[in-house]
Amino acid sequence: MKIAVTSQGATLESKMDPRFGRAAYIMIVDSETMAFEVFDNSENANALKGAGIKTSVLISENGAKVLLTGYCGPNAFKTLHTGGLKVVNDVNGSVKEAVLAFNDGIFTYSEGPNKDGHW
């Protein structure tokens, strides 16, 4: 399964970025093989508004079915949910640790956002 993970760097050993829409990188990791693609998210991270929605589209268009992140706001969560993606909030550590923990069934899917929206 393809899993999107917010990241501060471009390797599996990189620390997760706690932000979703404004994360430095989005990594799409195959949970079975650990093969991954890295997406520089700077354009979305620097957007005046709509960063979470734009990043949601990025991960959806690249086949992810699950998002592992620290914080996800209401607009992004709604966009992800509408697109059929499941979200796991409050995740930290390295990208690799997060994917392995997901594979081990450590996480539960979030029922809603865990961050207020930006006004």
C-alpha positions in Angstrom: 0.0 0.0 0.0 1.2 3.5 -0.8 1.5 5.7 2.3 2.1 9.4 2.3 4.4 10.7 5.1 5.3 14.3 5.9 9.0 14.7 6.1 11.7 17.2 6.9 14.2 15.5 4.5 14.4 13.3 1.5 15.4 9.9 3.0 13.6 7.2 5.0 15.8 8.2 7.9 14.6 11.8 7.8 12.5 13.0 10.8 8.9 13.5 10.1 7.6 17.0 9.6 4.8 17.6 12.1 3.0 19.9 9.7 0.9 18.5 6.8 0.2 21.2 4.2 3.4 23.1 5.0 5.7 20.1 5.4 9.1 20.4 3.6 8.7 17.1 1.8 6.0 14.6 1.1 7.2 11.0 0.8 5.1 8.3 -0.8 6.3 5.0 0.6 5.3 1.5 -0.5 4.6 -0.1 2.8 5.6 -3.6 1.5 8.9 -2.9 -0.2 9.8 0.5 1.4 10.5 1.9 -2.1 9.6 5.6 -2.1 9.2 8.8 -4.0 10.0 12.2 -2.7 8.1 15.3 -3.5 9.4 18.8 -2.7 6.4 20.5 -1.1 7.9 24.0 -1.0 5.5 25.4 -3.5 2.5 24.3 -1.3 4.4 25.1 2.0 4.9 28.7 0.8 1.4 29.2 -0.5 -0.5 32.1 1.0 -3.5 29.9 1.6 -4.8 26.4 0.8 -1.5 24.6 1.5 -3.3 21.6 3.1 -5.8 21.3 0.2 -3.1 21.5 -2.4 -0.9 19.0 -0.6 -3.9 16.7 -0.3 -4.3 16.7 -4.0 -0.6 15.9 -4.5 -0.7 12.8 -2.4 -4.0 11.7 -3.9 -2.8 12.1 -7.4 0.3 9.9 -6.5 -1.8 7.0 -5.3 -1.4 7.2 -1.5 -4.2 5.6 0.5 -3.1 6.7 4.0 -1.4 9.8 5.4 0.9 9.7 8.4 1.5 13.2 9.9 1.7 15.1 13.1 -1.1 17.7 12.6 -3.8 17.9 10.0 -6.3 20.9 9.9 -10.0 20.7 9.1 -9.9 21.7 5.4 -7.1 19.3 4.6 -8.8 16.5 6.6 -12.1 17.0 4.8 -10.3 17.0 1.4 -8.4 13.8 2.3 -11.5 12.1 3.6 -13.5 13.1 0.6 -10.8 11.7 -1.6 -10.9 8.3 0.2 -7.7 8.7 2.1 -7.3 7.7 5.7 -5.3 9.9 8.1 -3.2 9.0 11.1 -2.4 12.1 13.2 0.1 12.6 16.1 2.8 10.5 14.4 6.5 11.4 15.0 10.0 9.8 14.7 11.6 9.0 11.4 9.7 8.3 8.2 10.9 4.7 8.3 9.9 4.2 11.9 6.5 5.6 11.1 5.9 3.3 8.2 7.1 0.2 10.2 4.9 1.2 13.1 2.0 1.4 10.6 2.8 -2.0 9.3 2.8 -3.4 12.8 -0.7 -2.0 13.4 0.4 0.5 16.1 -1.7 3.4 14.8 -5.5 3.9 14.6 -7.1 6.1 11.9 -8.1 9.6 13.0 -11.7 10.5 13.3 -11.1 14.2 12.5 -8.5 17.0 12.4 -6.2 17.7 15.3 -5.3 21.2 14.4 -7.4 24.4 14.1 -7.7 25.9 10.6 -5.9 29.0 9.6 -8.0 32.1 9.1 
